[in-house]
Amino acid sequence: MLVIAGSVSIDPANREAAIEAAKEVMAATQKEAGCISYTFTADLSDPGRFLIFEEWESADALRSHFTQPHMAVFQKAMGGFGVREMKVQQYDVSKVGPIGG
């Protein structure tokens, strides 16, 4: 399993538009084969910051995700939100279980 986690900071004036774009890409992505979870969350203390968390069954599923039409629409929209910083990491997870387990 692959986990993608990180954050993106945009111009806070574009927060509502970014939330709408994120809702659209989340709904489409969550229907993709191999997507376990895909979530954008608005930071409660920083109006221009969003957290990203994704889980994918495989690298092939993640690669396919980047070729989907809804990703092209989302990436174009992000270009207009005044991205100030973006830090997203990929983690290759070999074991998953409860905390302390």
One Martini backbone bead per residue (centre of mass of N, CA, C, O) as a GRO file, in nm:
protein
  101
    1MET     BB    1   0.099   0.034   0.018
    2LEU     BB    2   0.011   0.375  -0.036
    3VAL     BB    3   0.110   0.695   0.099
    4ILE     BB    4  -0.027   1.023   0.093
    5ALA     BB    5   0.129   1.322   0.238
    6GLY     BB    6   0.024   1.668   0.318
    7SER     BB    7   0.059   2.010   0.186
    8VAL     BB    8  -0.125   2.318   0.102
    9SER     BB    9  -0.066   2.660   0.009
   10ILE     BB   10  -0.280   2.940  -0.020
   11ASP     BB   11  -0.469   3.185  -0.096
   12PRO     BB   12  -0.718   3.269   0.124
   13ALA     BB   13  -0.915   3.398  -0.093
   14ASN     BB   14  -0.943   3.080  -0.223
   15ARG     BB   15  -1.079   2.876  -0.029
   16GLU     BB   16  -1.366   2.813  -0.144
   17ALA     BB   17  -1.272   2.720  -0.425
   18ALA     BB   18  -1.088   2.493  -0.318
   19ILE     BB   19  -1.306   2.329  -0.180
   20GLU     BB   20  -1.472   2.266  -0.431
   21ALA     BB   21  -1.246   2.127  -0.592
   22ALA     BB   22  -1.187   1.908  -0.378
   23LYS     BB   23  -1.464   1.774  -0.377
   24GLU     BB   24  -1.459   1.683  -0.672
   25VAL     BB   25  -1.193   1.513  -0.669
   26MET     BB   26  -1.273   1.326  -0.442
   27ALA     BB   27  -1.524   1.193  -0.565
   28ALA     BB   28  -1.378   1.078  -0.816
   29THR     BB   29  -1.137   0.928  -0.680
   30GLN     BB   30  -1.303   0.732  -0.486
   31LYS     BB   31  -1.386   0.559  -0.763
   32GLU     BB   32  -1.119   0.445  -0.803
   33ALA     BB   33  -0.914   0.213  -0.871
   34GLY     BB   34  -0.721   0.162  -0.569
   35CYS     BB   35  -0.882   0.344  -0.380
   36ILE     BB   36  -0.907   0.391  -0.035
   37SER     BB   37  -0.814   0.703   0.005
   38TYR     BB   38  -0.932   1.064  -0.028
   39THR     BB   39  -0.811   1.371   0.132
   40PHE     BB   40  -0.925   1.693   0.203
   41THR     BB   41  -0.821   1.942   0.453
   42ALA     BB   42  -0.905   2.206   0.634
   43ASP     BB   43  -0.750   2.425   0.813
   44LEU     BB   44  -0.848   2.570   1.121
   45SER     BB   45  -0.597   2.801   1.151
   46ASP     BB   46  -0.544   2.805   0.821
   47PRO     BB   47  -0.707   2.932   0.541
   48GLY     BB   48  -0.455   2.833   0.325
   49ARG     BB   49  -0.467   2.533   0.440
   50PHE     BB   50  -0.405   2.192   0.326
   51LEU     BB   51  -0.473   1.855   0.370
   52ILE     BB   52  -0.323   1.538   0.269
   53PHE     BB   53  -0.486   1.207   0.216
   54GLU     BB   54  -0.366   0.887   0.095
   55GLU     BB   55  -0.475   0.558  -0.038
   56TRP     BB   56  -0.305   0.284  -0.207
   57GLU     BB   57  -0.271  -0.030  -0.342
   58SER     BB   58  -0.082   0.099  -0.580
   59ALA     BB   59   0.125   0.232  -0.814
   60ASP     BB   60  -0.067   0.194  -1.053
   61ALA     BB   61  -0.307   0.345  -0.932
   62LEU     BB   62  -0.159   0.615  -0.901
   63ARG     BB   63  -0.081   0.655  -1.196
   64SER     BB   64  -0.372   0.655  -1.303
   65HIS     BB   65  -0.474   0.903  -1.150
   66PHE     BB   66  -0.292   1.116  -1.317
   67THR     BB   67  -0.475   1.046  -1.596
   68GLN     BB   68  -0.725   1.178  -1.509
   69PRO     BB   69  -0.946   1.423  -1.591
   70HIS     BB   70  -0.993   1.540  -1.298
   71MET     BB   71  -0.693   1.614  -1.255
   72ALA     BB   72  -0.664   1.828  -1.474
   73VAL     BB   73  -0.877   2.017  -1.358
   74PHE     BB   74  -0.751   2.053  -1.077
   75GLN     BB   75  -0.469   2.158  -1.161
   76LYS     BB   76  -0.577   2.408  -1.301
   77ALA     BB   77  -0.716   2.531  -1.056
   78MET     BB   78  -0.465   2.551  -0.868
   79GLY     BB   79  -0.321   2.770  -1.047
   80GLY     BB   80  -0.551   2.995  -0.933
   81PHE     BB   81  -0.481   2.990  -0.595
   82GLY     BB   82  -0.195   3.067  -0.502
   83VAL     BB   83   0.052   2.894  -0.459
   84ARG     BB   84   0.300   2.881  -0.189
   85GLU     BB   85   0.290   2.571  -0.087
   86MET     BB   86   0.433   2.228  -0.132
   87LYS     BB   87   0.398   1.916   0.062
   88VAL     BB   88   0.458   1.586  -0.068
   89GLN     BB   89   0.441   1.243   0.032
   90GLN     BB   90   0.568   0.911  -0.010
   91TYR     BB   91   0.453   0.591   0.122
   92ASP     BB   92   0.573   0.267   0.192
   93VAL     BB   93   0.358   0.014   0.309
   94SER     BB   94   0.392  -0.304   0.494
   95LYS     BB   95   0.221  -0.218   0.761
   96VAL     BB   96  -0.104  -0.259   0.924
   97GLY     BB   97  -0.238  -0.115   1.236
   98PRO     BB   98  -0.281  -0.067   1.538
   99ILE     BB   99  -0.208   0.106   1.794
  100GLY     BB  100   0.037  -0.086   1.955
  101GLY     BB  101   0.034  -0.365   1.754
   0.00000   0.00000   0.00000
